[in-house]
Amino acid sequence: MFKVFMNKISFLLGLVSLLLFLQCKSAVVDNHIFYVSKQGNDSWSGTLSEPNANGTDGPFLTITKASLNLKPGAICFIKEGIYRETLKPLKSGNSLHKIVYSNFNNEKVIITGTDLLHGKWVKDKGHIYKIPFKKQSAGIMIYSQGNLAPEASWPNSSGDLLKPNYGKVKGGTYLAMAAEYLPEGIDLKGAILYGYFGKEWALQTMAVSGYDSETKTVSFPEPKRRKNYYGGHEKWMKNYGPRAGNRFYIKGHYDLLDENNEWYLNEKTNTLYMFSNEEIPLQEQNISVKVRDYAIDISNVSYVDISGIEIFGAGVKTDSATTFCIIKQVKGYYVDPGISIAGSYNEVNNCEFAYSKKGILNVSGNSNRIINNYIHDGNYTGDWGEILNTTGYGHLVSHNTVARSGGGSIGPGGRNMRFQYNTVTDAGLIRHDIGGFYIANNDGGGTVISHNRVQNIYGIGIYLDNSTSNYIIHHNVVWNCGWQYVLSNPPASFLDIGAYDAIRLNTPSNFNLVYNNTTFGGPGLGYWGRNFKRDMYGDYVINNIFPGSFRITESAIAGPNLNQDVKPDFINPEQTNFELKSSSLAIDSAYKLANIHNDYVGESPDFGAYEFGRKAWKSGHDFNASPKPEFIAFKTDFMNLIQNNGFEDGVNSWNNTSSKLISLVKQDSWGIETADTRMQSHAISLLNSDVEINQAVSGLKTKKRYTLSAWIKTKKQGVGEISIQFGTFKKSIKTSKMDTWEFIKFDFELQNSVTSAKVSIKNIGEGGSEIYCDDVGLIQSIN
């Protein structure tokens, strides 16, 4: 019996061994390893890391050839060298077998968007040399010995892209500008004028149509102006016209060639000129030009991992079909047109990206992860936009360092995002109407900005500009906002955009929650508005430390907070330690908030971003200890319980009685109080009597007071009504104004055991009437 039993065991063990052998054999077949080397040949098999002894087989020469052979489970090891091509996978991996591209044995691999200039440089005159060159794209970028070569300019380059040299305006009109010290004896017609004019909100670019070298006057065509918004010469001059003290520089003219490695392209003759001091002949400088926008293109693929590679002179491209891809330990310099992360469930981890004319990292799609990266020296033109921008839904941006931006640092656009444990520093080096975090005209949809350290900002620390709603800002530390922290010289007085608040909520501002933040070195919180100037309805400002000024309107809820009349007793603010001393009045004084104070010490939570008795949280990247954060659903007290309350996502979350009689209104309302949308870009229109939309709301708290509100605009004798119903209880209110936006609201208290209700918006006017509705709110009262 024992022998029979052992025979069965031996048979089973043999069967298992056979199955394992077959599985391993299959894995070997399916998981080919390929190699790419500068000593390779695309006619070889690519399966050897070095050429064989007789030179008949070895690695591939190009990444492009390797990609033709990769299938799920394959690995492509790239050996040291500069590869002038685009890494583009042609197939997808899958959840079990990814496709992997990696540098071999930690060797230095550079994929570049540049090609060397071929041909011989010929002296044109003096120190100026020329070579035939035909422009291949709209822009042109020239590199010398691994650095961006400056275009011929006045004044000459400073050597720091984020601290350019400027000329100063003496005065001007909407057609001309006068300045001191402009070049003499040349005609600047045809050059390009780059100016930060008026209030210096952003860079303006104009072609020079004429130049008087005696009066130092540059003329240009009449600029385009947006209708109904700073239109007309007078208003445009006030905000955008050149005035004394404004900054500018001029580029793109042969006669401006006077400094080593400056270049100028004559597009009519297809000739590239370069100034050289001849210390290193141009033939020996490896002069290269950008010819490819992307070093990596993972569009339309899934489950591809790329690691250990450097990119130069090009960016990264994805698209809406890119999913479950990872870019890890990649370094990129001069990454124009930027790193684009679209699609879903992709990740950028432990990377460094630097130097871009505009934004560096642009994230769209949904549920992408930006973790533990160092992103710096972006937007060196001072253009609109931030160097890390998001749109879409559900991204996690965590433990990054974002430093040295010509404008703003992080643009938290989109819905339901998480921006946490980031270090943001040195923003506004060129353009100053900016924020360390900056967003305008957006419904955040529950976006959380928390546990970030924001410092040395010429502008606002965390800046929710006009028409921004549904953000939760908590446990951030914000200090040193103002020009003196990032600029060596004071700006002209008209560049003062007001108090450099640590946090700003420009009106209209609705349903934004500001909890447990610590500010220092200037004003704490403020606002400014152009239309609906006093509207901060639904904004709650609680448990913050504001040693500086603190300003909100009567429509917001404030308190408790530790304001400027009480010293917070930080341990060492001069050394940026904003933890609390044991003597601080901020300890055990805060209002307890759900999911804000889950781990407090003592009888009550503390004011500010750090809890006394708890180890202080850290922010920023750490390549030696990569974190593993997760996207966590978040709810807290006093959030707006209405989903898609401003209809920015169409009619999602809303039910309707007649889809044919409901219209989504799309119109830009920025700065225009008479638009048919009140905030942002959308509203809803109910096109006849008795047409209704409604939404089921959950998460209500028994025996708590709430307020239901909405903005309604009537047309064609319409009458708007909002109502709440739970059980047999129903309460409503209707509009009283005609043909203008009206804010209506009422309070109610929940009955026992009620946690859900139905909110309705209805047109109760006569037949053929119409109402518009926007910015619906259902919020709990603080008392």
C-alpha positions in Angstrom: 0.0 0.0 0.0 2.8 2.3 0.9 4.6 1.5 -2.4 1.5 2.3 -4.4 1.1 5.5 -2.5 4.8 6.5 -3.2 4.3 5.6 -6.9 1.4 8.0 -7.1 3.4 10.7 -5.4 6.3 10.2 -7.8 3.9 10.4 -10.8 2.3 13.6 -9.5 5.7 15.1 -8.8 6.8 14.2 -12.3 3.7 15.7 -13.8 4.2 18.9 -11.9 7.8 19.1 -13.0 6.8 18.5 -16.6 4.2 21.3 -16.4 6.7 23.7 -14.8 9.2 22.8 -17.5 6.6 23.5 -20.3 5.6 26.8 -18.6 9.2 28.0 -18.2 9.9 27.0 -21.8 6.8 28.9 -22.9 8.0 31.9 -20.9 11.4 31.8 -22.5 9.8 31.8 -26.0 7.3 34.5 -25.2 9.7 36.8 -23.2 12.5 37.5 -25.6 15.2 39.9 -24.6 16.5 42.2 -27.3 19.5 44.6 -27.2 20.2 47.9 -29.0 23.7 49.2 -29.4 25.6 51.9 -31.3 27.8 48.9 -32.4 24.7 47.0 -33.6 23.2 46.2 -37.0 19.5 46.2 -37.8 20.1 43.1 -40.0 21.1 41.1 -37.0 18.8 39.2 -34.6 19.1 41.7 -31.7 19.3 38.8 -29.2 23.0 39.3 -28.3 24.3 42.1 -26.2 27.6 42.3 -28.1 28.5 41.5 -31.7 29.8 37.9 -32.1 33.3 37.1 -32.9 32.8 36.7 -36.7 30.5 39.8 -36.9 27.5 37.9 -38.2 25.1 38.5 -35.3 24.6 40.9 -32.4 22.4 43.7 -31.1 20.2 46.0 -33.2 21.4 49.4 -34.2 18.1 51.2 -33.6 15.3 51.2 -31.1 12.9 51.4 -34.0 14.1 48.0 -35.3 13.8 46.5 -31.8 10.2 47.8 -31.6 9.3 45.7 -34.6 10.2 42.6 -32.7 8.7 43.3 -29.3 5.6 41.6 -28.1 4.0 41.1 -24.7 6.6 40.0 -22.2 9.6 41.3 -24.2 12.4 43.4 -22.9 14.5 45.8 -24.9 17.8 46.7 -23.3 19.4 49.8 -24.8 23.2 50.2 -24.5 25.1 53.5 -24.0 25.0 56.1 -26.7 23.0 58.9 -28.3 20.0 57.8 -30.3 18.6 60.2 -32.8 15.2 58.7 -33.2 11.9 58.3 -31.4 11.2 55.4 -29.0 7.8 54.2 -30.3 6.3 50.9 -29.2 4.2 49.3 -32.0 2.4 46.7 -29.8 0.9 46.7 -26.3 1.7 44.5 -23.5 -0.9 43.2 -21.1 -1.5 43.0 -17.3 0.6 39.9 -17.0 3.3 40.5 -19.6 4.4 44.1 -20.1 6.7 45.4 -22.8 9.8 46.9 -21.2 12.4 49.4 -22.5 15.4 50.0 -20.2 19.0 51.1 -20.3 21.4 48.2 -20.1 23.4 47.8 -16.9 22.8 51.5 -15.8 24.6 52.8 -18.9 23.9 56.3 -20.1 21.4 56.3 -22.9 20.2 59.5 -24.5 17.3 59.7 -26.9 17.4 63.1 -28.6 15.1 65.1 -30.8 18.1 66.8 -32.4 20.2 66.1 -35.5 23.7 67.3 -36.1 24.1 70.1 -38.6 26.1 68.7 -41.6 28.1 70.8 -43.9 30.9 73.4 -43.5 30.6 76.7 -41.7 31.9 79.5 -43.8 32.9 82.9 -42.6 30.4 85.6 -43.6 32.1 88.6 -41.9 34.0 89.3 -38.8 33.0 86.7 -36.2 29.8 85.6 -38.0 29.7 82.3 -39.9 27.0 80.8 -42.0 25.8 77.4 -43.2 22.9 76.3 -45.5 19.8 75.4 -43.4 16.2 75.0 -44.3 13.6 75.4 -41.6 11.6 72.2 -41.1 9.0 73.3 -38.4 7.3 76.5 -37.1 10.0 77.0 -34.4 13.7 76.5 -34.4 16.0 75.5 -31.5 19.7 75.3 -31.9 22.0 73.5 -29.4 25.8 73.8 -28.9 27.7 71.4 -26.7 24.6 70.2 -24.9 23.2 73.7 -24.2 20.5 75.8 -25.8 22.1 78.4 -28.1 20.6 81.9 -27.8 18.9 83.5 -30.7 20.4 86.9 -31.6 18.9 89.4 -29.3 19.0 92.8 -27.6 19.9 92.8 -24.7 22.1 89.8 -24.9 21.4 86.6 -23.0 22.1 86.5 -19.3 23.0 82.8 -19.4 20.0 81.9 -17.1 16.8 81.2 -19.0 14.7 82.2 -16.0 16.5 85.5 -15.4 16.8 87.1 -18.8 18.2 90.6 -19.4 15.6 93.2 -20.4 15.3 96.6 -21.9 13.1 99.2 -20.2 10.2 101.0 -21.9 10.1 104.8 -21.6 6.5 105.1 -22.9 4.2 104.0 -25.7 0.9 103.7 -27.4 -1.0 100.8 -28.9 1.1 101.2 -32.1 4.6 102.1 -30.8 7.0 101.9 -28.0 9.9 104.1 -27.0 12.9 102.9 -25.0 16.4 103.9 -24.0 19.7 102.4 -25.2 18.3 100.5 -28.2 20.9 99.8 -31.0 21.9 102.5 -33.3 22.8 102.3 -37.0 20.6 99.4 -37.9 17.0 98.9 -39.0 15.1 96.5 -36.7 12.2 96.1 -39.1 11.3 92.4 -39.3 12.7 91.6 -35.9 10.3 90.2 -33.1 9.5 92.3 -30.1 8.8 90.4 -26.9 7.2 92.6 -24.2 5.7 92.4 -20.8 3.5 95.4 -21.2 0.8 97.1 -19.1 0.2 95.2 -15.9 2.6 92.5 -17.2 0.1 89.7 -17.0 1.7 87.8 -19.8 4.2 87.9 -22.6 3.1 89.7 -25.8 4.8 89.0 -29.1 4.8 91.6 -32.0 6.5 91.9 -35.3 8.5 95.1 -35.6 7.0 97.1 -38.5 9.3 100.1 -38.2 12.2 101.5 -36.2 13.5 105.0 -35.6 17.1 104.7 -34.3 17.3 108.3 -33.4 14.3 108.5 -31.2 14.6 104.8 -30.2 11.0 104.1 -31.2 9.8 100.7 -32.2 6.4 100.5 -34.1 4.2 97.5 -34.5 0.8 96.6 -36.0 -2.4 97.3 -34.0 -2.8 94.4 -31.5 -5.8 92.2 -31.5 -8.2 92.7 -28.6 -10.9 90.5 -27.2 -14.4 92.0 -27.7 -16.3 93.1 -24.6 -13.2 92.6 -22.4 -10.6 95.4 -22.2 -11.7 96.4 -25.6 -10.9 99.8 -27.1 -7.6 101.7 -27.1 -8.0 103.3 -23.6 -8.9 100.1 -21.7 -6.3 98.1 -23.6 -3.6 100.6 -22.9 -4.5 100.6 -19.2 -3.9 96.8 -18.9 -1.8 95.7 -21.9 -0.2 98.8 -23.5 3.5 99.6 -23.1 4.3 102.1 -20.3 7.3 103.4 -18.5 9.2 100.6 -16.7 7.8 97.7 -18.7 10.3 95.0 -19.7 11.0 93.8 -23.2 13.7 92.3 -25.5 14.0 92.0 -29.2 15.1 88.9 -31.2 15.5 87.6 -34.7 17.7 90.1 -36.6 21.1 89.6 -38.3 22.5 92.9 -36.9 22.0 91.7 -33.4 24.6 88.9 -33.8 27.3 90.0 -31.4 27.8 87.3 -28.7 29.3 83.8 -28.8 26.9 81.1 -30.1 24.1 83.6 -30.9 22.3 82.5 -34.1 20.0 84.0 -36.7 18.1 82.3 -39.5 17.4 84.0 -42.8 14.3 82.1 -44.0 14.4 83.7 -47.4 17.9 82.5 -48.3 17.7 79.3 -46.0 20.9 80.4 -44.3 21.8 80.0 -40.7 24.2 82.4 -39.2 26.1 82.0 -35.9 28.5 84.3 -34.0 31.7 82.6 -32.8 34.6 83.8 -30.8 36.6 81.0 -32.4 37.9 79.6 -29.0 36.3 76.3 -30.2 35.6 76.2 -33.9 32.0 75.7 -34.8 32.9 72.5 -36.7 34.0 71.0 -33.4 31.0 72.1 -31.3 28.6 69.5 -32.4 26.0 72.1 -33.4 22.6 70.4 -33.6 19.1 71.5 -34.4 15.7 70.2 -33.1 14.0 68.1 -35.7 11.7 65.8 -33.7 9.2 66.9 -31.2 9.2 63.6 -29.3 11.9 61.3 -27.9 9.2 58.9 -26.6 5.8 58.3 -28.2 3.6 55.8 -26.4 0.4 56.8 -28.1 -2.2 54.1 -28.6 -0.5 51.4 -26.5 -1.0 49.9 -23.1 1.2 48.2 -20.5 4.5 49.6 -21.6 7.3 50.4 -19.1 10.2 52.8 -19.9 13.0 53.3 -17.4 16.5 54.5 -17.0 16.7 56.7 -20.1 17.6 60.3 -20.7 15.9 62.5 -23.3 17.2 65.7 -24.8 15.6 68.3 -27.0 12.3 66.6 -27.2 9.3 65.6 -25.2 7.0 62.6 -24.5 3.8 62.0 -26.3 0.7 59.9 -25.3 -2.9 60.0 -26.4 -6.3 59.1 -25.1 -5.7 55.4 -25.9 -2.5 55.2 -23.7 -3.3 53.1 -20.6 -1.3 51.4 -17.8 2.0 52.7 -19.0 4.9 53.7 -16.6 7.7 56.2 -17.2 10.2 55.7 -14.4 13.7 57.1 -13.7 13.7 59.1 -16.9 15.7 62.4 -17.1 14.7 65.0 -19.7 16.2 68.4 -20.6 14.9 70.9 -23.1 11.8 68.9 -23.3 9.7 71.1 -25.7 6.9 70.7 -26.4 6.7 69.0 -23.0 5.8 65.7 -21.4 2.2 64.9 -22.3 0.5 62.3 -20.1 -3.0 61.5 -21.5 -5.1 58.4 -21.4 -5.8 56.5 -18.2 -4.0 54.8 -15.3 -0.5 55.9 -16.5 2.3 56.8 -14.1 5.3 59.1 -14.1 7.6 58.1 -11.2 11.1 59.2 -10.0 11.8 61.4 -13.1 13.5 64.7 -13.6 12.3 67.1 -16.3 13.6 70.5 -16.9 13.7 73.4 -19.4 10.8 74.2 -21.6 9.5 77.3 -23.3 6.1 76.7 -21.8 4.7 73.9 -19.6 6.9 70.9 -18.8 4.3 68.3 -17.7 0.8 68.3 -19.0 -1.6 65.7 -17.6 -5.1 64.9 -19.1 -7.4 61.9 -19.3 -8.2 60.2 -16.0 -6.7 58.4 -13.0 -3.0 59.1 -13.9 -0.3 59.3 -11.3 2.5 61.8 -11.0 4.7 60.6 -8.2 8.1 61.6 -6.7 9.4 63.7 -9.6 11.7 66.8 -9.8 10.2 69.3 -12.3 12.1 72.6 -12.7 13.1 75.5 -14.9 10.0 75.7 -17.0 8.1 78.4 -18.9 11.1 80.5 -19.5 9.1 82.7 -21.8 6.8 83.8 -19.0 3.8 82.7 -21.0 0.3 81.8 -19.7 0.1 78.5 -17.9 2.0 76.6 -15.3 4.9 74.1 -15.6 2.7 71.2 -14.3 -0.8 71.3 -15.6 -3.8 69.0 -15.2 -7.2 68.5 -16.9 -9.5 65.5 -16.8 -10.5 63.6 -13.7 -9.0 61.7 -10.8 -5.3 62.3 -11.1 -2.9 61.8 -8.1 0.0 64.4 -8.0 2.0 63.5 -4.9 5.5 64.0 -3.5 6.9 66.1 -6.3 9.2 69.1 -6.2 8.2 71.8 -8.7 10.8 74.6 -8.8 11.9 77.7 -10.8 9.0 78.7 -13.0 8.8 81.7 -15.2 5.1 81.8 -14.3 3.0 79.6 -12.0 4.1 76.2 -10.8 1.1 73.8 -10.6 -2.3 74.3 -12.4 -4.8 72.0 -10.6 -7.4 71.9 -13.3 -10.0 69.2 -13.9 -12.2 67.4 -11.4 -11.7 65.4 -8.3 -7.8 65.6 -8.2 -5.4 65.0 -5.4 -2.4 67.4 -5.0 -0.5 66.3 -1.9 2.9 66.4 -0.3 4.5 68.5 -3.0 7.1 71.2 -2.6 6.5 74.3 -4.7 9.2 76.9 -4.8 10.5 79.9 -6.7 7.6 80.7 -9.0 6.9 83.9 -10.9 10.5 84.6 -11.9 9.3 86.3 -15.1 5.5 86.7 -15.1 4.0 87.7 -11.8 0.2 87.5 -11.8 0.6 83.8 -10.9 0.3 81.3 -8.1 2.4 78.5 -6.7 -0.9 76.7 -7.3 -3.0 78.6 -9.9 -6.4 77.9 -11.4 -9.2 80.1 -12.8 -12.7 79.6 -14.1 -12.8 75.9 -13.1 -15.1 73.6 -11.1 -12.7 71.4 -9.1 -15.3 68.8 -8.4 -13.9 67.9 -5.0 -10.2 68.4 -5.8 -8.0 68.3 -2.7 -4.9 70.4 -2.3 -3.3 69.2 0.9 0.0 68.9 2.8 2.0 71.0 0.3 4.8 73.4 1.2 4.7 76.5 -1.0 7.4 79.1 -0.7 9.2 82.0 -2.4 6.5 82.9 -4.8 6.4 86.2 -6.7 2.6 86.2 -6.7 0.1 84.2 -4.7 0.9 81.0 -2.9 -2.4 79.1 -3.6 -4.5 81.1 -6.0 -8.0 80.2 -6.9 -8.8 83.0 -9.4 -12.2 84.3 -10.5 -15.0 81.8 -11.0 -13.4 78.8 -9.2 -15.4 76.4 -7.1 -15.4 73.1 -5.2 -11.8 72.9 -4.0 -10.6 71.7 -0.6 -7.4 73.3 0.6 -6.1 71.9 3.8 -2.9 71.4 5.8 -0.6 73.4 3.5 2.2 75.6 4.6 2.6 78.8 2.5 5.2 81.5 3.2 7.2 84.3 1.5 4.9 85.4 -1.2 6.1 88.6 -2.8 8.8 89.9 -5.2 11.5 90.3 -2.6 11.7 86.5 -2.2 12.5 85.7 -5.8 13.8 88.8 -7.5 17.0 90.7 -6.8 15.6 94.1 -7.7 12.1 95.5 -6.9 9.7 95.7 -9.8 8.0 98.9 -11.0 5.2 100.0 -8.7 2.4 99.1 -11.2 3.5 95.5 -11.1 2.1 95.3 -7.6 -0.9 93.1 -8.1 -2.1 93.8 -4.6 -1.3 92.1 -1.4 0.7 89.0 -2.1 -1.6 86.7 -0.2 -0.6 83.2 0.8 -4.0 82.0 -0.3 -6.5 83.9 -2.5 -10.1 83.2 -3.4 -11.1 85.7 -6.2 -14.8 86.2 -6.6 -17.1 84.8 -7.6 -15.8 81.9 -5.4 -18.2 79.2 -4.3 -18.0 76.1 -2.2 -14.2 76.3 -1.6 -13.0 75.0 1.8 -9.8 76.3 3.4 -9.0 74.3 6.5 -5.9 74.0 8.8 -3.4 75.9 6.7 -0.3 77.7 8.1 0.9 81.0 6.5 3.8 83.2 7.2 5.7 86.2 5.9 2.9 88.3 4.5 -0.9 88.5 4.1 -2.7 85.3 4.9 -5.9 85.2 2.8 -7.6 87.7 0.5 -9.8 88.1 -2.5 -10.5 90.4 -5.5 -13.3 90.4 -8.0 -14.5 91.9 -11.3 -18.1 90.6 -11.5 -20.2 89.3 -8.6 -17.6 91.0 -6.5 -18.9 90.0 -3.1 -19.9 86.4 -3.9 -18.0 83.9 -1.7 -21.0 81.9 -0.9 -20.3 78.4 0.3 -16.6 79.2 1.1 -15.6 78.1 4.6 -12.3 79.3 6.2 -11.6 77.3 9.4 -8.7 76.4 11.7 -6.0 78.4 9.8 -3.1 80.3 11.1 -3.0 83.7 9.5 -0.3 85.9 11.2 -0.8 88.4 8.3 -4.0 90.0 7.1 -7.2 88.0 6.5 -10.0 89.3 4.2 -13.2 87.6 3.0 -16.7 88.9 2.2 -19.8 88.6 4.3 -21.0 85.8 2.2 -18.2 83.4 3.3 -18.0 81.6 6.7 -14.9 82.3 8.8 -13.8 80.7 12.0 -12.4 79.8 14.2 -9.0 80.8 12.9 -5.8 82.1 14.6 -5.5 85.6 13.2 -2.8 88.2 13.3 -3.6 89.5 16.8 -2.4 86.2 18.3 1.2 84.9 18.0 1.2 81.3 16.8 4.6 80.5 18.5 6.3 78.5 15.7 9.5 76.7 16.6 11.7 78.5 14.1 9.9 80.2 11.3 13.2 81.9 10.0 14.5 78.4 9.3 11.1 77.4 7.8 10.1 75.2 10.8 6.4 76.0 11.3 5.7 73.4 13.9 4.1 74.6 17.1 5.8 75.2 20.4 4.2 73.7 23.5 3.2 77.2 24.5 1.2 77.9 21.3 -2.4 79.0 21.7 -3.1 77.1 18.4 -2.9 73.7 20.3 -6.2 72.0 21.1 -8.2 75.0 19.8 -9.5 73.9 16.4 -13.0 73.0 15.3 -13.1 69.2 14.6 -13.7 68.4 11.0 -14.5 65.0 9.4 -11.5 63.4 7.7 -9.4 66.4 8.4 -8.6 65.5 12.0 -8.4 61.7 12.1 -5.2 61.5 14.1 -5.1 64.5 16.4 -3.4 64.5 19.8 -5.1 65.9 22.9 -8.6 67.1 23.6 -9.1 68.8 20.3 -7.2 69.3 17.0 -4.8 72.2 16.6 -4.9 75.1 14.3 -2.6 75.1 11.3 -0.9 72.5 9.2 1.1 70.6 11.9 -0.4 68.8 14.9 1.6 69.2 18.1 2.8 65.8 19.3 2.8 64.2 15.8 5.8 63.8 13.6 5.8 66.6 11.0 4.8 65.4 7.5 7.3 65.9 4.7 6.9 67.1 1.1 8.8 67.0 -2.1 10.7 64.3 -4.0 13.2 61.9 -2.6 14.9 59.7 -5.2 16.4 57.5 -2.5 13.1 56.6 -0.8 10.3 56.6 -3.2 6.8 56.8 -1.6 3.8 54.7 -2.6 0.8 57.0 -2.2 -2.7 56.0 -3.2 -5.7 58.0 -4.4 -8.2 58.1 -1.5 -11.8 59.1 -1.7 -12.4 62.2 0.3 -15.3 63.9 2.0 -15.4 66.4 4.8 -17.8 68.8 6.5 -19.5 71.7 4.6 -18.7 70.3 1.2 -21.4 71.0 -1.5 -23.4 67.9 -1.7 -24.8 68.6 -5.2 -22.8 66.7 -7.9 -22.0 68.6 -11.1 -23.6 71.6 -9.5 -22.4 74.0 -12.2 -23.3 71.7 -15.2 -19.6 71.8 -16.4 -20.1 68.0 -17.0 -23.3 68.5 -18.9 -26.3 66.9 -17.3 -24.4 64.1 -15.6 -25.8 63.3 -12.1 -29.1 65.0 -13.0 -32.4 63.5 -14.0 -34.8 65.3 -16.2 -38.5 65.2 -17.2 -38.1 66.1 -20.8 -34.6 66.0 -22.5 -36.0 67.8 -25.6 -36.8 70.8 -23.5 -33.5 71.0 -21.6 -30.6 72.6 -23.2 -27.0 72.8 -22.1 -25.8 76.4 -22.4 -22.1 77.0 -23.3 -20.7 80.5 -23.0 -17.6 82.1 -21.5 -18.7 84.1 -18.5 -15.2 85.3 -17.5 -15.6 88.8 -16.2 -19.0 89.3 -17.8 -21.9 89.4 -15.4 -24.6 89.5 -18.1 -23.6 86.2 -19.8 -26.0 83.3 -19.9 -23.6 81.2 -17.8 -22.9 82.6 -14.3 -19.6 80.9 -13.6 -17.2 79.0 -15.8 -18.5 77.9 -19.2 -21.8 76.0 -18.7 -25.3 76.4 -17.4 -28.6 74.6 -17.9 -31.7 76.0 -19.7 -35.3 74.8 -19.0 -37.2 75.7 -22.1 -40.9 75.5 -21.1 -43.3 75.5 -18.2 -43.2 72.5 -15.9 -39.8 71.3 -17.2 -37.7 70.0 -14.3 -34.3 68.5 -13.4 -33.6 66.8 -10.2 -30.9 65.0 -8.3 -30.9 62.5 -5.4 -28.6 63.6 -2.6 -27.1 61.3 0.0 -24.8 61.8 3.0 -27.1 64.1 4.9 -26.8 64.2 8.7 -29.9 63.9 10.9 -30.9 67.0 12.9 -28.5 69.2 11.1 -29.4 72.5 9.4 -28.7 72.9 5.7 -29.1 75.5 3.0 -30.3 74.9 -0.5 -29.4 77.5 -3.1 -29.1 78.2 -6.8 -28.5 81.1 -9.3 -31.4 81.4 -11.8 -31.8 83.8 -14.7 -35.3 84.1 -16.2 -36.3 84.7 -19.8 -39.6 85.0 -21.7 -41.5 85.5 -18.4 -40.0 82.3 -16.9 -40.2 81.7 -13.1 -37.6 79.5 -11.5 -38.1 77.3 -8.4 -35.8 75.2 -6.4 -37.1 72.6 -3.9 -36.0 69.9 -1.4 -38.1 66.9 -0.6 -37.5 64.0 1.9 -40.4 61.8 3.0 -43.5 63.9 3.2 -41.5 67.1 3.8 -41.1 69.6 0.9 -39.8 73.1 0.9 -39.3 75.4 -2.1 -38.6 79.0 -3.1 -39.1 80.8 -6.4 -37.5 83.7 -8.3 -38.7 87.2 -8.2 -36.5 89.0 -10.7 -36.7 89.0 -14.4 -34.0 88.8 -17.1 -31.0 88.8 -14.7 -29.2 86.4 -12.5 -30.8 86.0 -9.1 -29.5 84.1 -6.1 -32.2 82.3 -4.2 -31.8 80.1 -1.1 -33.6 78.7 2.0 -32.7 76.9 5.1 -34.1 73.7 6.5 -33.4 71.1 9.2 -33.4 67.3 8.6 -35.9 65.2 10.4 -35.0 62.0 12.4 -33.4 59.2 10.4 -33.2 61.2 7.2 -29.9 60.9 5.3 -31.1 61.5 1.7 -33.3 63.8 -0.3 -34.3 65.0 -3.7 -33.3 68.4 -5.0 -35.3 69.8 -7.9 -35.0 72.8 -10.2 -38.2 73.7 -12.2 -39.5 76.2 -14.6 -42.9 77.2 -13.2 -43.5 80.1 -15.6 -46.1 80.2 -18.4 -45.9 78.1 -21.5 -43.0 79.1 -23.8 -41.1 80.7 -20.9 -37.4 79.9 -20.2 -35.1 79.8 -17.2 -31.3 79.4 -16.9 -29.8 77.8 -13.8 -26.2 77.5 -12.6 -24.2 76.9 -9.4 -26.6 74.9 -7.3 -25.6 74.3 -3.7 -26.6 72.2 -0.7 -24.4 72.8 2.3 -24.5 72.2 6.0 -24.6 75.2 8.3 -21.7 75.5 10.8 -24.0 76.0 13.8 
